Amino acid sequence: MSKTEFIAHVAAAGDLSNAEAKRMVELVFGEIENGLKRARQDGKLTIGTLGTFTITDRPARTGRHPRTGEEINIAPSKGLRFRPAACLKAAAGC
């Protein structure tokens, strides 16, 4: 589902105009983004019945170039993982 489709579904479900629904969706996404920025210290953002976002550290490692097989150094990086809450998993049938 694209963001535009998501906004249309929110507008229909909430009996809102598309502009109002877009503003609401943008506010929610913006707050998740702000929460992740604040979570850099402890590495976690938990949102009640939605789930938990976790910031992970990936160490530096040696990899291989897929075409040539040559060894390459891969720099350390950060990743983002999401673990859904139990009710969200149940809604998806997991």
Secondary structure by P-SEA (a helix, b strand, c coil): ccaaaaaaaaaaaacccaaaaaaaaaaaaaaaaaaaaaaccccccccccbbbbbbbbbcbbbbbcccccbbbbbccbbbbbbbbcaaaaaaacc
